[in-house]
């Protein structure tokens, strides 16, 4: 069942690159600070970078994410970045899945016209069109069309699509890379959380709806969670979340009158207090946790580890004072 009280997590995200030859200069762009949201508060944060940068620049990107740019000019054979965070999550308000806002009505409203738009509609339109890693194709709308019946609500159809992706795809680490095409993912029906999220976004946009890519973390330990079925009823169960111990990705669907609703197709659930939001964008290319340009280095090995552990209530309260 969804948590009834706030939950505080201690997060450690470690990234290490080992290079075949020395790197002489490097410029890195980090998306490693969670967003401050109505339901999410960053209580503490720390960052260790080895070798240390000569310059750092805090920048808010085009999507409102808090990012950090690093400049490293010392020759190095490895790079280690460790982000340590404490984040409090509050339960999100319940949603009525069958709230009537016909998906075709929203599709028609999201068609580009010269009519003035509200701020919410303009924001939604940013995530309506193709992006570098998400194409709009008939094959994606055909895959999703059975999930959106006549008169179905936007959110009801999106949850049906989430269920379909969970049932039709197999979570298979190592089977895809960040450059694997969605056509291949759809054909082979396997991938990782990034592929589930990209495919769901492609289906939503190909139907004329808006969806954005969300990057973040999952609770590491097994948990009791709740999912919403096709009739809007909660089903409770205990299980380990797929994709823990690493960066995770899911989807936010623009669904009036609720605004943006987060859905995790890899785990087949409506997001609540088990997901920490780092940032969002059109697709993975907008919110990669760490990317950059280096001089030298040659081939490299990458190791990533993520730990998301609940902090006992008494400890969280004492640290906040």
C-alpha positions as CSV (number, residue, x, y, z in Angstrom):
1,X,0.0,0.0,0.0
2,X,1.2,3.6,-0.7
3,X,2.9,5.2,2.3
4,X,0.6,7.3,4.4
5,X,3.4,9.4,5.9
6,X,6.5,11.0,4.4
7,X,9.5,8.8,3.8
8,X,13.1,10.0,3.9
9,X,15.8,8.2,1.9
10,X,19.6,8.2,2.0
11,X,20.8,8.0,-1.5
12,X,24.4,7.2,-2.7
13,X,25.1,7.2,-6.5
14,X,28.6,6.2,-7.4
15,X,29.9,6.4,-11.0
16,X,33.5,5.4,-12.0
17,X,35.2,5.5,-15.3
18,X,38.5,3.7,-15.9
19,X,40.3,4.8,-19.1
20,X,42.7,2.8,-21.2
21,X,44.9,5.9,-21.6
22,X,45.2,9.2,-19.7
23,X,42.5,11.8,-20.2
24,X,44.1,15.2,-20.5
25,X,41.0,17.4,-20.3
26,X,37.4,16.8,-19.6
27,X,34.1,18.7,-19.5
28,X,31.2,16.9,-17.8
29,X,27.5,17.7,-17.4
30,X,25.8,16.2,-14.3
31,X,22.1,15.6,-13.6
32,X,22.5,14.4,-10.1
33,X,20.5,16.7,-7.9
34,X,16.9,15.7,-7.4
35,X,14.3,18.3,-8.2
36,X,12.4,20.1,-5.4
37,X,8.8,19.4,-6.0
38,X,5.5,19.6,-4.1
39,X,5.9,16.0,-3.0
40,X,9.7,15.9,-2.8
41,X,12.2,17.9,-0.8
42,X,16.0,17.6,-1.0
43,X,17.2,17.8,2.7
44,X,20.9,17.4,2.2
45,X,23.3,16.9,-0.7
46,X,27.0,16.3,-1.2
47,X,29.3,15.6,-4.2
48,X,32.8,14.0,-4.3
49,X,34.7,14.2,-7.6
50,X,38.1,12.7,-8.1
51,X,40.1,14.2,-9.7
52,X,38.7,17.5,-8.5
53,X,37.5,20.0,-11.1
54,X,39.1,23.4,-11.6
55,X,35.7,25.0,-12.4
56,X,32.1,24.2,-11.5
57,X,29.0,25.9,-12.8
58,X,25.5,25.4,-11.5
59,X,23.0,25.7,-14.4
60,X,19.2,25.3,-14.7
61,X,18.7,23.6,-18.0
62,X,15.9,24.1,-20.6
63,X,13.6,21.7,-18.7
64,X,14.1,23.3,-15.3
65,X,16.5,20.6,-14.0
66,X,19.3,21.7,-11.6
67,X,22.6,20.6,-13.3
68,X,26.3,21.0,-12.7
69,X,29.0,21.5,-15.2
70,X,32.6,20.4,-14.3
71,X,35.9,21.3,-15.9
72,X,38.8,19.0,-15.2
73,X,42.2,19.9,-16.5
74,X,44.5,17.5,-14.6
75,X,45.6,14.3,-16.5
76,X,43.8,11.3,-15.0
77,X,43.3,7.6,-15.8
78,X,40.0,7.3,-13.9
79,X,37.1,9.5,-12.9
80,X,34.9,8.9,-9.8
81,X,31.8,10.8,-9.0
82,X,29.9,10.1,-5.8
83,X,26.6,11.9,-5.0
84,X,25.2,11.6,-1.6
85,X,21.7,12.8,-0.9
86,X,18.9,12.8,1.7
87,X,15.5,13.3,0.2
88,X,12.0,13.4,1.7
89,X,9.1,12.1,-0.3
90,X,5.5,12.9,0.6
91,X,2.6,10.7,-0.5
92,X,1.0,12.0,-3.7
93,X,-2.7,12.7,-3.7
94,X,-5.0,9.9,-4.9
95,X,-6.2,10.0,-8.5
96,X,-9.5,8.9,-10.0
97,X,-8.3,6.8,-13.0
98,X,-11.7,7.0,-14.7
99,X,-12.1,10.7,-14.4
100,X,-13.6,11.6,-17.7
101,X,-11.3,13.6,-19.9
102,X,-11.6,11.8,-23.3
103,X,-8.2,11.1,-24.8
104,X,-9.3,12.1,-28.2
105,X,-10.4,15.4,-26.9
106,X,-6.9,16.0,-25.5
107,X,-5.3,14.8,-28.7
108,X,-7.3,17.4,-30.7
109,X,-6.4,20.1,-28.1
110,X,-2.7,19.3,-28.5
111,X,-2.7,20.0,-32.3
112,X,-0.6,23.0,-33.1
113,X,-2.7,26.1,-33.8
114,X,-2.2,29.9,-33.5
115,X,-4.8,30.0,-30.7
116,X,-3.2,31.4,-27.4
117,X,-2.3,28.6,-25.0
118,X,-2.2,28.3,-21.2
119,X,1.1,27.7,-19.6
120,X,0.2,24.1,-18.8
121,X,-0.7,23.5,-22.5
122,X,2.5,25.1,-23.7
123,X,4.6,22.9,-21.4
124,X,2.7,19.8,-22.6
125,X,3.4,20.7,-26.2
126,X,7.1,20.5,-25.6
127,X,6.7,16.7,-25.0
128,X,4.2,16.1,-27.9
129,X,6.7,15.9,-30.8
130,X,9.6,13.7,-31.9
131,X,12.9,14.0,-30.0
132,X,16.4,12.6,-30.6
133,X,15.6,9.1,-29.2
134,X,11.8,9.0,-29.7
135,X,10.3,8.8,-33.2
136,X,6.6,9.2,-34.1
137,X,5.5,6.2,-36.2
138,X,2.3,4.4,-37.1
139,X,3.8,1.2,-35.7
140,X,3.8,2.7,-32.2
141,X,0.2,4.0,-32.4
142,X,-0.9,0.6,-33.8
143,X,0.8,-1.1,-30.8
144,X,-1.1,1.1,-28.4
145,X,-4.4,1.7,-30.1
146,X,-6.2,-1.2,-28.3
147,X,-5.4,0.4,-24.9
148,X,-7.3,3.6,-25.8
149,X,-11.0,2.8,-26.5
150,X,-13.7,5.2,-27.5
151,X,-14.5,7.5,-24.6
152,X,-11.6,6.3,-22.5
153,X,-9.9,8.8,-20.3
154,X,-6.3,9.8,-21.0
155,X,-5.0,8.3,-17.8
156,X,-7.1,5.1,-18.1
157,X,-5.6,4.5,-21.6
158,X,-2.1,5.3,-20.4
159,X,-2.4,2.8,-17.5
160,X,-3.7,0.2,-20.0
161,X,-0.6,0.9,-22.1
162,X,1.6,0.6,-19.1
163,X,0.1,-2.8,-18.3
164,X,0.6,-4.0,-21.9
165,X,4.2,-3.0,-22.0
166,X,4.8,-4.8,-18.7
167,X,3.2,-7.9,-20.0
168,X,4.6,-7.9,-23.6
169,X,8.3,-6.9,-22.8
170,X,10.9,-8.8,-20.9
171,X,13.3,-6.9,-18.7
172,X,16.7,-8.0,-19.9
173,X,19.8,-6.1,-18.8
174,X,22.6,-6.0,-21.3
175,X,20.3,-6.7,-24.3
176,X,20.2,-3.1,-25.4
177,X,22.4,0.0,-25.2
178,X,21.6,3.7,-25.1
179,X,21.7,3.7,-28.9
180,X,19.4,0.8,-29.5
181,X,16.5,1.9,-31.7
182,X,12.9,1.6,-30.5
183,X,12.0,-0.4,-33.6
184,X,14.5,-3.1,-32.4
185,X,13.0,-2.9,-28.9
186,X,9.5,-3.4,-30.2
187,X,10.6,-6.2,-32.6
188,X,12.6,-8.2,-29.9
189,X,10.3,-7.3,-27.0
190,X,13.0,-6.9,-24.4
191,X,15.1,-4.1,-22.9
192,X,15.7,-2.1,-19.7
193,X,13.9,0.7,-18.0
194,X,15.1,3.3,-20.5
195,X,13.6,1.2,-23.4
196,X,10.3,0.7,-21.6
197,X,10.0,4.4,-21.0
198,X,11.0,5.4,-24.5
199,X,8.6,2.9,-26.1
200,X,5.7,4.2,-23.9
201,X,6.5,7.8,-24.8
202,X,6.7,6.9,-28.5
203,X,3.3,5.2,-28.3
204,X,1.7,8.2,-26.4
205,X,3.2,10.8,-28.8
206,X,2.2,8.7,-31.9
207,X,-1.4,8.8,-30.7
208,X,-1.1,12.6,-30.4
209,X,-0.6,12.8,-26.6
210,X,2.1,14.3,-24.5
211,X,4.6,12.3,-22.4
212,X,8.0,13.0,-20.9
213,X,11.0,11.0,-19.8
214,X,11.7,11.0,-16.0
215,X,15.1,10.0,-14.6
216,X,15.5,9.0,-11.0
217,X,16.0,6.3,-8.4
218,X,14.0,3.5,-6.9
219,X,13.9,2.3,-3.3
220,X,16.5,-0.4,-3.1
221,X,14.9,-2.8,-0.6
222,X,11.8,-5.0,-1.3
223,X,8.5,-3.2,-0.4
224,X,4.8,-3.5,-0.2
225,X,3.3,-1.4,-3.0
226,X,0.0,-0.7,-4.6
227,X,-1.0,-0.8,-8.3
228,X,-4.1,0.5,-9.9
229,X,-6.0,-1.9,-12.1
230,X,-8.2,-1.2,-15.1
231,X,-11.2,-0.4,-12.9
232,X,-9.3,2.1,-10.7
233,X,-9.0,-0.3,-7.7
234,X,-5.8,-0.6,-5.8
235,X,-4.1,-4.0,-5.6
236,X,-1.6,-4.5,-2.8
237,X,1.4,-6.8,-2.9
238,X,5.0,-7.2,-1.8
239,X,7.9,-7.4,-4.3
240,X,11.2,-6.1,-5.2
241,X,11.2,-3.3,-7.7
242,X,12.8,-4.0,-11.1
243,X,15.7,-1.6,-11.8
244,X,16.8,-0.8,-8.3
245,X,20.5,-0.5,-7.5
246,X,21.0,1.7,-10.6
247,X,19.5,4.8,-12.2
248,X,15.9,4.3,-13.2
249,X,13.6,5.8,-15.8
250,X,9.8,6.1,-16.1
251,X,7.2,8.2,-17.8
252,X,5.1,11.2,-16.9
253,X,1.8,11.5,-18.9
254,X,0.0,14.8,-19.3
255,X,-3.5,14.0,-18.1
256,X,-5.9,16.8,-17.3
257,X,-7.4,17.5,-14.8
258,X,-4.5,16.0,-12.8
259,X,-1.6,17.6,-14.7
260,X,1.4,15.2,-15.1
261,X,1.0,11.7,-13.7
262,X,4.0,9.5,-13.3
263,X,3.8,5.8,-14.5
264,X,6.5,3.2,-14.3
265,X,6.0,0.6,-17.1
266,X,9.0,-1.4,-16.0
267,X,7.3,-2.1,-12.7
268,X,3.7,-1.7,-13.8
269,X,2.7,0.8,-11.2
270,X,1.6,4.4,-10.5
271,X,4.6,6.2,-9.0
272,X,4.4,7.3,-5.4
273,X,6.9,7.3,-2.5
274,X,9.3,4.7,-3.9
275,X,10.6,6.8,-6.8
276,X,13.0,9.8,-6.4
277,X,12.8,12.2,-9.3
278,X,16.1,13.5,-10.5
279,X,14.9,15.4,-13.6
280,X,12.9,15.1,-16.8
281,X,13.2,15.9,-20.5
282,X,12.0,14.7,-23.9
283,X,14.1,11.5,-23.6
284,X,17.2,10.1,-22.1
285,X,19.5,12.4,-24.0
286,X,18.2,15.4,-22.1
287,X,18.7,13.9,-18.6
288,X,21.7,11.5,-18.7
289,X,23.1,11.5,-15.1
290,X,26.6,12.1,-16.4
291,X,27.8,12.9,-19.8
292,X,30.8,14.8,-21.2
293,X,33.6,15.4,-23.7
294,X,37.1,14.2,-23.0
295,X,40.5,14.6,-24.7
296,X,42.3,11.3,-24.7
297,X,41.2,8.3,-22.7
298,X,40.6,5.7,-25.5
299,X,38.4,2.9,-24.4
300,X,36.9,2.9,-20.9
301,X,35.1,0.8,-18.4
302,X,32.1,2.1,-16.5
303,X,30.8,1.0,-13.1
304,X,27.7,2.4,-11.5
305,X,26.2,1.6,-8.1
306,X,23.1,3.2,-6.5
307,X,21.7,2.7,-3.0
308,X,18.4,4.1,-1.8
309,X,17.7,3.3,1.8
310,X,14.9,4.6,4.0
311,X,16.2,6.6,7.0
312,X,14.6,5.8,10.3
313,X,12.1,8.5,11.3
314,X,13.9,9.5,14.4
315,X,17.2,9.9,12.6
316,X,15.6,11.9,9.8
317,X,14.0,14.2,12.3
318,X,17.2,14.8,14.3
319,X,19.2,15.6,11.1
320,X,16.5,18.2,10.0
321,X,16.9,20.2,13.2
